[in-house]
Structures are given as structure tokens and as C-alpha cells.
């Protein structure tokens, strides 16, 4: 037997064991009353608070290894836990307690002429597998959302955050079980080889759904090998189009926020499109603010002629999610040209227009095919919390089952409950 096959078999054995435990837990968790799930969430938050020092120490191990491996500053930023981010994880779990429990919600109902009463009722998906990279806060967000929505979870984080994820998952699982949640409801894959991701997406019969949070390589792997249904949390190649006649001060503020407030996340701006009629007035001022914030500009020939600090963009730049302080800039002749660029290069995540023209804004929102489309606002608002959903597990860029922020409701499905008094067909 080859070493590659042995590695895959080892990964499959771990995923199978975790999946079996999660499947058993999912049956009990689906029936758990809201008060039990909320008590578990409170205990999970308290556990993170009590183990704050140990969690930060585990994260330091990951950060030391990341520095030794030469990870980019942007990736190290995503990996970093500090008091503020750990506090946000704790607050996020406590905030979930106040969110409505979607399980058992009657979506709608009706009576047929034959007397049958039909209701459509929300229920958990079952066992949800989540593959994610770098950001250890996802461990807490994902575990909390799955638990509140009645799902068991099998988490597979990136190798860069293995010490952080192990420490966080252990605290969460122990706290949840101690508060009455079924054992096995929160599982973490400790195998950090690529084989474990493959084993997870092929665990049909154990997992009901997989949510991948990663780059194109991960998504392509799912498309080629997955046997479990999945919800794509894909690339965030987000655009902002500054239209002719836009409020230029507003546009500059939006662009600066969308690019620099947190460049490592999927709702950050990656490509700026500017109408030719206002490029001369807008780009030099906006570019000065961006460069002062540390942004590297990559531009089309017209942009480079206008901005000496810009370097020429390649064809690949228009299709790249930088997750860093890098911004592609293109000057376009019209709204049609902007729409065509987005249609060709967009990833279906978040797109924005800055304009004073009502008709152009309506056309943009109607024609752009994305999960979130903005008028005069930053793409950074594509987030479950900002949308009022509470925390979210990712941003779906596909169209079936769920699109946009994946909150509690999106982690459920429906079943039909039909009641009669002896009807036969």
C-alpha cells in the first residue's frame, strides 16, 4: 500500500469516527428544547472567558509557526487572536442566545379541500461539516450557530491554526456537554493533511452538508470529489463602480473603507471601476488616501497614465481575491462597460455602485448577479451580524438552498407535516 493511500485511509478513519458520534448527537440535538441549547451557548461563552489565557497561548504557538513558515502579514492577521477578537467570539455566542430558534418554526400552512391540514416546518440539516482556513474565530461561530440551529458539526480548520482550533473546540465541546447538549455535538478533525478535507467531503451517510470556506482550490476539489451536498462559500472578488456624477467625497470614503478596514476578509473591495468622465477628478484624490493607508495600486493603462504610483495590472489581477492591501483599478467608458467587467470577473459575492442617478442604480441592482448588491454603501456590510441575522457561518455565493450570509435559518431545511382524519386517495 502506498504512503498516499495510507494517509487517506487514516484521514477517513478519523472522519468516520467523528461522523458517527456527530450523527448520533444530531438526533438528540434536533429534539433539544431551546432552553437547553441556550444554556449550552452560555456555558460555551463562559468557558472561553475562563480559558482566555490558555487560548491566547495556543494561538501564539500558531503565530510563531506562521512566522517561521513565512506567511504573509495578511494571513497572519487572519490567524491572530487577541483580547478584542476573543471577546468578540464570546459576545457572539452570547448574542446567539437572543436569536429566535428556527427549529420547529411553521413557515406556512393550509387546508386542502379534502380536509388535510398541511404545514411546512423548519428542521435541522443534521450533521454539518465545515472546512475553513486560518481564522480560529470561525471555530466558535460555527459551533455556536450549528448548535443553536439543532445541528451537530464536524469542523476542519486549516493547519495554520491547529493549536488554536484544538484548544477552542475542546473548551466548547466540554462546556456544551456540561450544560446538557449531547456528547459529540461539536467535533474537530485533528488531521491537518489535505486528505482530511477529501475524507470529509466524501463522508456520505455521515454528513448531511458541507460548507467550505476557502479559495478556488478547495471549491474545485469539492466539485471534483464531493459526495456530500455542499454550500459554496466562494471567492470574494468584490467591485465598486464609481459612476459619472457620483458624490466623489462619498465615493472615496466608501472605497477606502471597503479596501482598508479589513482587507483579509471576503467582503473587502478587490477591484475599483471608475467612469472615465470623473476619473481625472476622482482617482488622484482617492489614490492618495489609499496609498497613505498602505494600499498597492494595480491599474489599466488609462489608470497608470493618471496615477504614477500605480503599476500595470495583468489579466490575472482582475480575477484575483488579494485578501491584502492590493487594489486593481480600471477606468471604464460607461455603466455598460462596468456591468460587463463585473459579469466577466465577479465571483457573485458583493458588488457596489456609487451614483446619484436613480435609474442607473436600479439598473445596476437589477442586472448585477451577486448575493449582495449595494448602492452608495461599502461592500464590507455583507455579514450576518450587519444584516441583523446575528453571527453567520459564511457567505454563500451559489443560488440553491441559500445565498448570502448563512445564518440560523440557512442551517435548516423544511419538512411537511400532514394531518388528516382518515383520508385515503
C-alpha positions as CSV (number, residue, x, y, z in Angstrom):
1,X,0.0,0.0,0.0
2,X,1.3,3.4,-1.0
3,X,2.0,6.2,1.6
4,X,-0.6,8.3,-0.1
5,X,-3.3,5.6,0.3
6,X,-2.2,5.0,3.9
7,X,-2.6,8.8,4.6
8,X,-6.0,8.9,3.1
9,X,-7.2,5.8,4.9
10,X,-6.0,7.3,8.2
11,X,-7.9,10.5,7.5
12,X,-11.0,8.6,6.5
13,X,-10.9,6.6,9.7
14,X,-10.8,9.7,11.9
15,X,-13.6,11.4,9.9
16,X,-15.7,8.2,10.1
17,X,-15.3,8.0,13.9
18,X,-16.2,11.7,14.3
19,X,-19.1,11.5,11.9
20,X,-20.6,8.5,13.7
21,X,-20.5,10.4,17.0
22,X,-21.9,13.6,15.4
23,X,-24.7,11.7,13.7
24,X,-25.8,10.2,17.0
25,X,-25.6,13.6,18.7
26,X,-27.6,15.2,15.8
27,X,-30.6,13.0,16.5
28,X,-30.7,14.1,20.1
29,X,-29.9,17.7,19.4
30,X,-32.7,18.0,16.8
31,X,-35.1,17.4,19.7
32,X,-33.4,19.6,22.3
33,X,-35.6,22.4,23.6
34,X,-34.4,26.0,23.1
35,X,-33.5,26.4,26.8
36,X,-31.0,23.6,26.6
37,X,-29.3,25.0,23.5
38,X,-29.2,28.4,25.0
39,X,-27.8,27.1,28.3
40,X,-25.1,25.3,26.2
41,X,-24.3,28.6,24.4
42,X,-23.9,30.4,27.7
43,X,-21.7,27.7,29.0
44,X,-19.5,27.8,25.9
45,X,-19.1,31.6,26.2
46,X,-18.2,31.3,29.9
47,X,-15.7,28.5,29.0
48,X,-13.9,30.7,26.5
49,X,-13.8,33.5,29.1
50,X,-12.4,31.2,31.8
51,X,-9.8,29.8,29.4
52,X,-8.8,33.1,27.8
53,X,-5.1,32.9,28.8
54,X,-4.8,29.3,27.6
55,X,-6.4,30.1,24.3
56,X,-4.2,33.0,23.6
57,X,-1.2,30.9,24.5
58,X,-2.3,28.2,22.0
59,X,-2.7,30.9,19.4
60,X,0.8,32.2,20.0
61,X,2.1,28.7,19.0
62,X,0.3,29.0,15.7
63,X,1.6,32.6,15.2
64,X,5.2,31.5,15.9
65,X,4.9,28.7,13.4
66,X,3.3,31.0,10.8
67,X,6.1,33.5,11.1
68,X,8.7,30.7,10.7
69,X,6.9,29.5,7.6
70,X,6.9,32.9,6.1
71,X,3.1,33.5,5.9
72,X,2.1,36.9,4.6
73,X,1.1,39.7,7.0
74,X,-2.4,39.5,5.8
75,X,-2.7,35.7,6.6
76,X,-1.0,36.2,9.9
77,X,-3.6,38.9,10.7
78,X,-6.4,36.5,9.9
79,X,-4.8,33.9,12.2
80,X,-4.3,36.2,15.1
81,X,-6.3,36.0,18.3
82,X,-6.1,38.9,20.8
83,X,-8.3,40.1,23.7
84,X,-10.6,42.0,21.3
85,X,-11.2,39.1,18.9
86,X,-11.6,36.6,21.7
87,X,-14.0,39.0,23.3
88,X,-16.0,39.2,20.1
89,X,-16.1,35.4,19.9
90,X,-17.5,35.3,23.5
91,X,-20.0,38.1,22.7
92,X,-21.1,36.3,19.5
93,X,-22.0,33.2,21.4
94,X,-24.0,35.1,24.0
95,X,-25.8,37.1,21.3
96,X,-26.9,33.8,19.7
97,X,-29.0,33.2,22.8
98,X,-31.2,36.1,22.0
99,X,-31.8,35.0,18.4
100,X,-35.0,33.2,17.6
101,X,-34.7,29.4,17.4
102,X,-35.6,28.4,13.9
103,X,-36.3,24.7,14.7
104,X,-40.0,23.9,14.7
105,X,-41.0,27.3,13.1
106,X,-44.1,26.9,10.9
107,X,-43.2,28.5,7.6
108,X,-46.7,28.3,6.3
109,X,-49.7,26.1,6.3
110,X,-53.0,25.4,4.6
111,X,-56.0,23.1,4.4
112,X,-56.8,21.1,1.3
113,X,-60.4,20.6,0.0
114,X,-60.2,17.0,1.2
115,X,-59.6,18.2,4.8
116,X,-55.9,17.5,5.0
117,X,-54.0,20.1,7.1
118,X,-50.5,20.7,5.7
119,X,-47.8,22.6,7.5
120,X,-44.2,23.3,6.3
121,X,-41.9,23.2,9.4
122,X,-38.3,24.1,9.8
123,X,-35.9,21.3,11.0
124,X,-32.1,21.0,11.3
125,X,-29.9,19.8,8.4
126,X,-28.4,17.1,10.7
127,X,-24.6,16.9,10.6
128,X,-22.8,19.9,9.1
129,X,-19.2,19.7,8.1
130,X,-17.3,23.0,7.8
131,X,-13.9,23.4,6.2
132,X,-12.2,26.7,6.8
133,X,-8.8,28.3,6.8
134,X,-6.7,30.4,9.1
135,X,-9.3,32.2,11.2
136,X,-9.8,30.4,14.6
137,X,-12.8,32.6,15.5
138,X,-14.7,30.5,12.9
139,X,-14.5,27.6,15.3
140,X,-16.6,29.3,17.9
141,X,-19.0,30.9,15.4
142,X,-19.6,27.7,13.5
143,X,-20.1,25.6,16.6
144,X,-22.5,28.1,18.2
145,X,-24.6,28.5,15.1
146,X,-24.8,24.8,14.4
147,X,-25.8,24.1,18.0
148,X,-28.5,26.8,18.1
149,X,-30.0,25.5,14.8
150,X,-30.0,21.9,16.1
151,X,-27.2,20.6,14.0
152,X,-24.1,18.6,15.1
153,X,-20.9,19.8,13.5
154,X,-17.6,18.4,12.3
155,X,-15.1,21.2,12.0
156,X,-11.9,21.0,9.9
157,X,-9.8,24.2,10.3
158,X,-6.5,25.0,8.5
159,X,-3.2,23.6,9.6
160,X,-2.0,27.1,10.4
161,X,-4.5,27.3,13.3
162,X,-4.4,23.8,14.6
163,X,-3.3,24.7,18.1
164,X,-5.9,27.4,18.4
165,X,-8.7,25.3,17.0
166,X,-7.9,22.3,19.2
167,X,-8.0,24.5,22.3
168,X,-11.2,26.3,21.3
169,X,-13.0,23.2,20.2
170,X,-12.1,21.4,23.4
171,X,-13.5,24.2,25.6
172,X,-16.7,24.5,23.6
173,X,-17.4,20.7,23.5
174,X,-16.8,20.3,27.2
175,X,-18.9,23.3,28.1
176,X,-21.8,22.4,25.8
177,X,-22.0,18.8,27.1
178,X,-21.8,20.0,30.7
179,X,-24.8,22.2,30.1
180,X,-26.9,19.4,28.7
181,X,-26.1,19.2,25.0
182,X,-25.5,15.7,23.7
183,X,-21.9,14.4,23.6
184,X,-20.4,14.5,20.2
185,X,-22.3,17.6,19.0
186,X,-19.1,19.6,18.4
187,X,-16.3,17.7,16.7
188,X,-12.9,18.8,15.4
189,X,-10.9,17.0,12.8
190,X,-7.3,17.0,14.1
191,X,-5.7,15.5,10.9
192,X,-4.3,18.5,9.2
193,X,-3.3,16.9,5.9
194,X,-5.3,17.6,2.7
195,X,-6.6,14.1,2.9
196,X,-8.8,15.0,5.8
197,X,-10.7,17.6,3.7
198,X,-11.2,15.0,1.0
199,X,-12.4,12.4,3.5
200,X,-14.8,15.0,5.0
201,X,-16.5,15.8,1.6
202,X,-16.8,12.1,0.8
203,X,-18.4,11.1,4.1
204,X,-21.8,10.4,2.6
205,X,-24.1,8.7,5.0
206,X,-22.5,10.5,7.9
207,X,-22.6,14.2,6.9
208,X,-25.7,15.9,5.6
209,X,-24.0,19.0,4.3
210,X,-20.5,20.6,3.9
211,X,-19.8,24.3,3.9
212,X,-16.3,25.1,2.5
213,X,-14.8,28.5,3.4
214,X,-11.7,28.7,1.3
215,X,-10.2,29.6,-2.1
216,X,-10.7,28.2,-5.5
217,X,-8.6,25.2,-4.9
218,X,-10.9,24.0,-2.2
219,X,-14.0,24.7,-4.2
220,X,-12.6,22.8,-7.2
221,X,-11.8,19.9,-5.0
222,X,-15.4,19.7,-3.9
223,X,-16.7,19.9,-7.5
224,X,-14.5,17.1,-8.5
225,X,-14.7,14.8,-5.5
226,X,-17.6,15.6,-3.1
227,X,-20.2,13.0,-2.3
228,X,-21.9,15.2,0.3
229,X,-24.1,18.1,-0.7
230,X,-22.3,21.4,-0.2
231,X,-23.0,25.2,0.1
232,X,-20.3,27.2,-1.6
233,X,-18.7,30.0,0.3
234,X,-16.6,31.1,-2.6
235,X,-14.2,33.8,-3.6
236,X,-14.9,37.4,-2.7
237,X,-13.8,39.3,-5.8
238,X,-15.9,42.4,-4.9
239,X,-16.2,45.5,-7.1
240,X,-17.2,49.1,-6.6
241,X,-18.2,51.2,-9.6
242,X,-17.9,55.0,-9.2
243,X,-20.4,56.4,-11.7
244,X,-20.3,59.7,-13.5
245,X,-21.8,62.4,-11.3
246,X,-21.2,60.4,-8.1
247,X,-20.6,62.3,-4.9
248,X,-16.8,62.0,-5.0
249,X,-16.2,62.5,-1.3
250,X,-18.7,59.8,-0.5
251,X,-17.2,57.5,-3.1
252,X,-13.7,58.0,-1.7
253,X,-14.9,57.2,1.8
254,X,-16.7,54.0,0.6
255,X,-13.7,52.8,-1.4
256,X,-11.3,53.5,1.5
257,X,-13.5,51.6,3.9
258,X,-14.2,48.7,1.6
259,X,-10.5,48.1,0.9
260,X,-8.7,49.0,4.1
261,X,-11.0,48.4,7.1
262,X,-10.2,44.6,7.0
263,X,-8.6,43.6,3.7
264,X,-8.2,39.9,4.6
265,X,-12.0,39.2,4.5
266,X,-14.2,38.1,1.7
267,X,-16.3,41.3,1.6
268,X,-13.4,43.6,1.1
269,X,-13.0,45.5,-2.2
270,X,-10.7,44.0,-4.8
271,X,-11.4,45.9,-8.0
272,X,-12.3,49.6,-8.4
273,X,-14.1,50.6,-11.6
274,X,-14.3,54.4,-12.3
275,X,-16.3,56.1,-15.0
276,X,-14.0,57.9,-17.5
277,X,-15.8,61.2,-17.1
278,X,-14.8,61.6,-13.5
279,X,-11.6,59.6,-13.4
280,X,-9.4,62.7,-13.6
281,X,-11.2,64.4,-10.7
282,X,-11.7,61.3,-8.5
283,X,-8.7,58.9,-8.9
284,X,-5.8,61.2,-7.9
285,X,-7.5,62.2,-4.6
286,X,-8.8,58.7,-3.8
287,X,-5.4,57.1,-4.7
288,X,-3.6,59.5,-2.4
289,X,-5.8,58.2,0.5
290,X,-5.4,54.6,-0.5
291,X,-1.6,54.8,-0.8
292,X,-1.4,56.6,2.6
293,X,-3.2,53.6,4.1
294,X,-0.6,51.2,2.6
295,X,-2.5,50.1,-0.5
296,X,-0.7,48.9,-3.6
297,X,-2.5,50.0,-6.8
298,X,-2.5,47.9,-10.0
299,X,-4.2,49.7,-12.9
300,X,-5.2,49.5,-16.5
301,X,-3.2,51.7,-19.0
302,X,-5.5,54.6,-18.5
303,X,-5.2,54.4,-14.7
304,X,-1.4,54.1,-14.9
305,X,-1.3,57.2,-17.1
306,X,-3.3,59.1,-14.5
307,X,-1.6,57.7,-11.4
308,X,2.2,57.4,-11.4
309,X,2.1,55.3,-8.2
310,X,0.1,52.5,-9.9
311,X,1.8,49.5,-11.5
312,X,0.3,47.9,-14.6
313,X,-2.3,45.3,-13.9
314,X,-2.2,41.9,-15.6
315,X,-5.1,39.9,-16.9
316,X,-4.8,37.7,-13.8
317,X,-5.3,40.7,-11.5
318,X,-9.0,41.1,-12.5
319,X,-9.7,37.6,-11.3
320,X,-7.7,37.7,-8.1
321,X,-9.0,37.9,-4.5
322,X,-6.0,39.5,-2.9
323,X,-7.2,39.4,0.7
324,X,-4.4,42.0,1.2
325,X,-3.7,45.7,0.8
326,X,-3.7,45.5,-3.0
327,X,-6.4,47.0,-5.3
328,X,-7.0,46.7,-9.0
329,X,-8.3,49.8,-10.7
330,X,-9.9,50.1,-14.2
331,X,-11.3,53.2,-15.9
332,X,-14.4,52.3,-17.9
333,X,-16.3,54.3,-20.5
334,X,-19.9,53.6,-19.3
335,X,-22.2,51.7,-17.0
336,X,-22.5,49.1,-19.6
337,X,-18.7,48.6,-19.5
338,X,-18.7,48.3,-15.8
339,X,-21.5,45.7,-15.9
340,X,-19.7,43.7,-18.5
341,X,-16.5,43.7,-16.4
342,X,-18.4,42.5,-13.3
343,X,-20.2,39.8,-15.3
344,X,-16.9,38.5,-16.6
345,X,-14.7,38.8,-13.4
346,X,-17.1,38.9,-10.5
347,X,-17.4,36.0,-8.1
348,X,-21.1,36.5,-7.2
349,X,-20.3,37.8,-3.7
350,X,-20.8,41.6,-3.3
351,X,-20.9,44.4,-5.8
352,X,-21.5,48.2,-5.3
353,X,-22.2,51.3,-7.3
354,X,-21.8,54.9,-6.1
355,X,-24.1,57.2,-8.0
356,X,-26.6,60.0,-7.8
357,X,-28.6,58.6,-10.7
358,X,-31.7,56.6,-9.6
359,X,-32.2,54.9,-13.0
360,X,-28.5,53.8,-13.1
361,X,-28.7,52.5,-9.5
362,X,-31.8,50.5,-10.3
363,X,-30.3,49.1,-13.4
364,X,-27.2,48.1,-11.5
365,X,-29.2,46.3,-8.8
366,X,-31.3,44.5,-11.4
367,X,-28.5,43.4,-13.7
368,X,-25.6,42.5,-11.4
369,X,-25.7,38.8,-10.5
370,X,-24.4,38.7,-6.9
371,X,-25.5,37.6,-3.4
372,X,-25.4,41.3,-2.3
373,X,-25.7,44.4,-4.4
374,X,-25.1,47.9,-2.9
375,X,-26.0,51.4,-3.8
376,X,-23.9,54.1,-2.1
377,X,-22.5,51.8,0.6
378,X,-19.4,49.7,1.3
379,X,-19.3,46.0,0.5
380,X,-18.0,45.4,4.0
381,X,-21.6,45.2,5.2
382,X,-22.1,41.7,3.7
383,X,-22.1,40.0,7.1
384,X,-24.7,38.2,9.1
385,X,-24.4,40.5,12.1
386,X,-24.6,43.6,9.9
387,X,-27.7,42.2,8.2
388,X,-29.4,41.6,11.6
389,X,-29.1,37.8,11.5
390,X,-26.7,37.6,14.4
391,X,-23.5,35.6,13.6
392,X,-23.1,33.8,10.3
393,X,-21.1,30.7,9.2
394,X,-20.1,32.1,5.8
395,X,-21.4,33.9,2.7
396,X,-22.9,31.6,0.1
397,X,-22.2,32.6,-3.5
398,X,-24.3,29.9,-5.0
399,X,-28.1,30.1,-5.8
400,X,-29.6,26.9,-4.5
401,X,-30.8,26.4,-0.9
402,X,-29.2,29.6,0.4
403,X,-27.5,32.7,-0.9
404,X,-25.7,35.4,1.0
405,X,-25.0,35.3,4.8
406,X,-25.5,31.8,6.2
407,X,-27.3,32.4,9.5
408,X,-29.5,30.1,11.6
409,X,-32.4,29.9,9.2
410,X,-30.0,28.9,6.4
411,X,-28.7,26.0,8.5
412,X,-32.2,24.4,8.5
413,X,-34.4,22.7,5.9
414,X,-38.1,22.1,5.9
415,X,-40.4,19.1,6.2
416,X,-44.1,18.8,5.5
417,X,-46.4,17.7,8.3
418,X,-49.8,16.5,7.1
419,X,-52.6,15.8,9.5
420,X,-55.9,14.1,8.4
421,X,-58.8,12.2,9.9
422,X,-58.8,9.0,7.7
423,X,-58.4,10.4,4.2
424,X,-57.3,8.0,1.5
425,X,-56.5,8.6,-2.1
